[in-house]
Amino acid sequence: MRLVFVITSLGFGGAERVVINLANYLCSLNYSVCIVVLYNNAPLEYLLDARVSLVKLGSKRIGVGVLRCMVTLLRLKPHVVLVNLYPLTSLVFLLWRITLQSAYYVAVEHNNPVAGFLGKNRLKEFTAKRLTQWAYRRCELVCVSESLSKEVARYYCLRSKPVLTIYNPVITKEFRHRVYASRDWVSSEICLGESIKRHFINVASLTPQKNQSLLIKAVSVLKEEGMNVNLTLVGEGPDFEMLTQLVKDLHLESCVTFVGAVKDVLPYYLNADVFVLCSKYEGFGNVLVEALAVGLPIIAADCDFGPREILCNGEFGILIPPGDLERLVFAMKAERFPGSPDSRRERSEHFAVERAASQYERIWSSLD
């Protein structure tokens, strides 16, 4: 069976890593797997299994990219097409129906649907929303968290349309092996007394959505209270200059480190004491699962969508109201965190690639 994944790029985002993990694993199950990317940006290409083919369309505009994508799909003749991220999910489907293709079409939503329409005028929002609604009522629709599934169904008025939830396949066999080989964290919890130096880490793109400015302000408060703290920010994005200026304004140059986008984030997890996610909204939150797999204590904003589900209503990490500086500071001073390294690792296996692949296979099993 031929499977084709469609996505804009293979950059450093969470959805891109999910596609790679799933493609590699399905390839090991003897599927013929191809990934089509609209742009040439593919820094994570090196992670692909040699048996997974990659087609870069080299487009600079999404409209041209969608047209090239359709020509490529007509040539590849897949049995199943899995299209990731709005607006690709609806645009590709439109041309798919126009060309009367018979392959099974799966749209995968990864993020807050409202975010896709921010900044659009009312006419554009109305048109885009209606097109997406039309597409989602006619294809197989997957969302990456239960809460996101409910919001997508509500936003697009999919009252009679079932929306499937398949959690992101974050944990792979290789990731498990590297964690176990790198650190003996299972037998004991990290000591987190206030007198001990505490190293926080945030892994996310530097964007308004991820809200790293709140975390930097929290570090400033902790420093003023006399705590010995460090913060490492892993990621890149449009907020870099604003955040570096904030660090300078708060005189935190000695304790806040920007490392940019990295191909291998595991060493940074292993060198940290506590993982912090301050997002205003998510679709899932792959980095929370990675932190669980390493056994790190976690603080996360209780935002839409994903963190509460991943952390089981606070059973495996501290949940705080989004944007609440006072509650964030209080959580960062905590001496005990929910869960243990063992229980966190066990929870992370709920988001293993083997489980997700099995759920995706059920979607197209009737084609076999």
NUFI-887051 format. One line per field, with one value per residue (C-alpha): residue number from 1; y, x, z. Coordinates in steps of 0.5 Angstrom, whole numbers, plus 500, padded with zeros to 3 digits. Layout:
num c(NUM, ...)
v c(Y, ...)
u c(X, ...)
w c(Z, ...)
end
This chain:
num c(1, 2, 3, 4, 5, 6, 7, 8, 9, 10, 11, 12, 13, 14, 15, 16, 17, 18, 19, 20, 21, 22, 23, 24, 25, 26, 27, 28, 29, 30, 31, 32, 33, 34, 35, 36, 37, 38, 39, 40, 41, 42, 43, 44, 45, 46, 47, 48, 49, 50, 51, 52, 53, 54, 55, 56, 57, 58, 59, 60, 61, 62, 63, 64, 65, 66, 67, 68, 69, 70, 71, 72, 73, 74, 75, 76, 77, 78, 79, 80, 81, 82, 83, 84, 85, 86, 87, 88, 89, 90, 91, 92, 93, 94, 95, 96, 97, 98, 99, 100, 101, 102, 103, 104, 105, 106, 107, 108, 109, 110, 111, 112, 113, 114, 115, 116, 117, 118, 119, 120, 121, 122, 123, 124, 125, 126, 127, 128, 129, 130, 131, 132, 133, 134, 135, 136, 137, 138, 139, 140, 141, 142, 143, 144, 145, 146, 147, 148, 149, 150, 151, 152, 153, 154, 155, 156, 157, 158, 159, 160, 161, 162, 163, 164, 165, 166, 167, 168, 169, 170, 171, 172, 173, 174, 175, 176, 177, 178, 179, 180, 181, 182, 183, 184, 185, 186, 187, 188, 189, 190, 191, 192, 193, 194, 195, 196, 197, 198, 199, 200, 201, 202, 203, 204, 205, 206, 207, 208, 209, 210, 211, 212, 213, 214, 215, 216, 217, 218, 219, 220, 221, 222, 223, 224, 225, 226, 227, 228, 229, 230, 231, 232, 233, 234, 235, 236, 237, 238, 239, 240, 241, 242, 243, 244, 245, 246, 247, 248, 249, 250, 251, 252, 253, 254, 255, 256, 257, 258, 259, 260, 261, 262, 263, 264, 265, 266, 267, 268, 269, 270, 271, 272, 273, 274, 275, 276, 277, 278, 279, 280, 281, 282, 283, 284, 285, 286, 287, 288, 289, 290, 291, 292, 293, 294, 295, 296, 297, 298, 299, 300, 301, 302, 303, 304, 305, 306, 307, 308, 309, 310, 311, 312, 313, 314, 315, 316, 317, 318, 319, 320, 321, 322, 323, 324, 325, 326, 327, 328, 329, 330, 331, 332, 333, 334, 335, 336, 337, 338, 339, 340, 341, 342, 343, 344, 345, 346, 347, 348, 349, 350, 351, 352, 353, 354, 355, 356, 357, 358, 359, 360, 361, 362, 363, 364, 365, 366, 367, 368)
v c(500, 507, 512, 520, 525, 532, 538, 545, 543, 539, 544, 544, 544, 539, 537, 536, 531, 527, 526, 524, 519, 516, 516, 512, 507, 506, 504, 499, 496, 495, 501, 505, 512, 518, 525, 531, 538, 544, 548, 546, 548, 541, 541, 535, 531, 527, 524, 520, 513, 511, 508, 514, 518, 525, 530, 538, 542, 548, 553, 560, 561, 556, 557, 555, 549, 546, 546, 543, 538, 536, 534, 530, 526, 525, 522, 518, 515, 514, 509, 514, 521, 524, 532, 536, 543, 548, 551, 545, 540, 544, 547, 540, 537, 542, 540, 533, 533, 537, 532, 526, 522, 516, 515, 515, 523, 524, 531, 532, 538, 540, 547, 551, 553, 560, 561, 560, 566, 571, 577, 576, 580, 578, 576, 572, 569, 567, 564, 560, 558, 555, 552, 548, 546, 543, 539, 537, 534, 530, 527, 523, 528, 527, 532, 531, 532, 530, 538, 540, 535, 538, 545, 543, 540, 546, 551, 548, 546, 538, 536, 529, 528, 524, 527, 522, 523, 520, 523, 525, 519, 523, 517, 512, 506, 511, 516, 511, 508, 514, 516, 510, 510, 518, 518, 514, 518, 512, 511, 517, 524, 531, 534, 541, 545, 553, 553, 549, 552, 550, 550, 551, 549, 551, 548, 552, 557, 564, 566, 570, 564, 560, 567, 566, 573, 571, 566, 571, 575, 570, 568, 576, 575, 569, 572, 578, 574, 571, 564, 561, 560, 559, 559, 555, 557, 552, 555, 560, 565, 572, 574, 573, 580, 582, 577, 578, 586, 584, 579, 586, 590, 586, 584, 577, 576, 571, 567, 566, 563, 562, 556, 557, 551, 545, 538, 534, 537, 531, 533, 540, 536, 532, 538, 541, 540, 543, 544, 550, 551, 558, 557, 561, 556, 549, 543, 538, 540, 534, 538, 536, 528, 529, 532, 526, 521, 524, 524, 532, 535, 539, 546, 548, 553, 550, 552, 550, 545, 539, 540, 538, 531, 530, 531, 528, 534, 535, 528, 529, 536, 543, 546, 554, 559, 562, 568, 568, 571, 570, 563, 561, 564, 560, 554, 555, 555, 548, 543, 537, 536, 531, 524, 521, 519, 512, 514, 520, 515, 510, 516, 518, 511, 513, 517, 512, 512, 504, 506, 512, 508, 502, 508, 510, 504, 502, 508, 505, 498, 497, 498, 492)
u c(500, 503, 502, 504, 504, 503, 506, 509, 516, 521, 523, 524, 516, 513, 508, 514, 517, 511, 510, 518, 516, 510, 513, 519, 515, 510, 516, 518, 512, 513, 509, 511, 512, 513, 513, 511, 514, 511, 518, 525, 526, 528, 533, 530, 531, 537, 532, 528, 529, 533, 526, 522, 522, 522, 519, 521, 517, 521, 515, 515, 508, 502, 498, 503, 505, 498, 498, 505, 503, 496, 501, 505, 500, 497, 504, 505, 498, 497, 492, 492, 494, 495, 495, 498, 496, 491, 490, 493, 488, 483, 486, 489, 482, 479, 483, 483, 476, 476, 481, 476, 482, 480, 485, 483, 484, 486, 486, 490, 489, 495, 493, 488, 483, 482, 489, 489, 484, 488, 489, 484, 479, 472, 470, 477, 475, 468, 471, 476, 472, 467, 472, 475, 468, 466, 472, 472, 465, 467, 474, 477, 479, 484, 486, 492, 488, 481, 480, 482, 477, 472, 474, 475, 468, 465, 468, 467, 460, 461, 455, 454, 461, 466, 473, 478, 483, 490, 495, 502, 507, 513, 516, 520, 525, 531, 529, 528, 534, 538, 534, 536, 543, 544, 542, 540, 534, 529, 532, 531, 528, 532, 533, 529, 531, 531, 538, 540, 541, 536, 536, 530, 529, 524, 524, 519, 519, 520, 513, 508, 504, 510, 510, 517, 517, 513, 518, 524, 520, 519, 526, 527, 523, 526, 533, 530, 528, 535, 534, 540, 537, 539, 534, 536, 531, 532, 528, 528, 523, 521, 521, 528, 530, 525, 526, 534, 532, 528, 534, 538, 533, 532, 540, 539, 545, 549, 543, 539, 541, 539, 541, 537, 534, 538, 538, 538, 535, 536, 542, 539, 533, 538, 542, 536, 532, 525, 521, 517, 512, 508, 504, 498, 495, 497, 495, 498, 505, 510, 516, 512, 512, 519, 520, 516, 520, 527, 523, 523, 519, 514, 511, 506, 500, 493, 492, 488, 489, 494, 497, 492, 491, 498, 499, 493, 490, 496, 498, 504, 506, 504, 499, 498, 493, 496, 499, 499, 506, 505, 503, 508, 513, 510, 511, 518, 519, 516, 520, 516, 513, 507, 509, 516, 521, 518, 511, 513, 516, 510, 506, 510, 509, 502, 504, 509, 509, 507, 500, 499, 501, 496, 490, 492, 492, 485, 483, 485, 484, 478, 482, 486)
w c(500, 498, 503, 502, 507, 505, 509, 508, 510, 515, 519, 527, 529, 532, 527, 522, 527, 528, 521, 520, 526, 523, 516, 519, 523, 518, 513, 518, 517, 509, 507, 501, 504, 501, 504, 500, 502, 499, 500, 500, 508, 510, 516, 519, 513, 516, 521, 515, 514, 508, 505, 506, 499, 500, 494, 495, 491, 492, 492, 495, 495, 498, 492, 487, 492, 493, 485, 485, 490, 486, 480, 484, 488, 481, 479, 485, 485, 493, 496, 502, 503, 510, 509, 515, 518, 516, 511, 507, 509, 506, 500, 498, 499, 494, 488, 490, 489, 483, 480, 482, 486, 489, 494, 502, 504, 512, 514, 521, 525, 530, 532, 535, 529, 531, 530, 523, 522, 526, 522, 516, 515, 516, 508, 508, 515, 512, 506, 509, 514, 510, 505, 511, 514, 507, 506, 514, 513, 507, 509, 515, 520, 525, 531, 536, 542, 545, 547, 540, 537, 541, 539, 531, 531, 535, 531, 524, 526, 525, 529, 525, 523, 527, 529, 531, 536, 535, 540, 537, 536, 540, 543, 538, 539, 538, 543, 549, 547, 548, 554, 558, 555, 557, 564, 570, 572, 574, 581, 584, 584, 583, 589, 589, 595, 595, 597, 591, 584, 579, 572, 568, 560, 555, 548, 543, 537, 540, 538, 542, 542, 546, 551, 553, 556, 562, 563, 563, 568, 572, 573, 574, 580, 583, 582, 586, 591, 592, 588, 584, 577, 570, 564, 557, 551, 546, 539, 534, 532, 530, 538, 539, 538, 543, 548, 548, 549, 555, 558, 558, 561, 567, 567, 566, 561, 566, 567, 561, 555, 548, 544, 538, 534, 535, 531, 538, 544, 548, 551, 554, 557, 560, 563, 566, 573, 571, 564, 563, 558, 558, 552, 550, 546, 544, 539, 543, 546, 544, 548, 554, 552, 551, 558, 561, 558, 561, 567, 568, 573, 569, 570, 564, 562, 563, 556, 550, 548, 550, 556, 561, 557, 557, 564, 566, 570, 574, 576, 572, 572, 575, 571, 572, 569, 562, 563, 571, 573, 580, 580, 575, 580, 586, 582, 580, 587, 589, 592, 590, 583, 582, 579, 580, 574, 573, 573, 568, 563, 564, 562, 556, 553, 552, 546, 543, 535, 536, 539, 534, 528, 530, 530, 524, 520, 523, 519, 512, 514, 510, 504, 505)
end
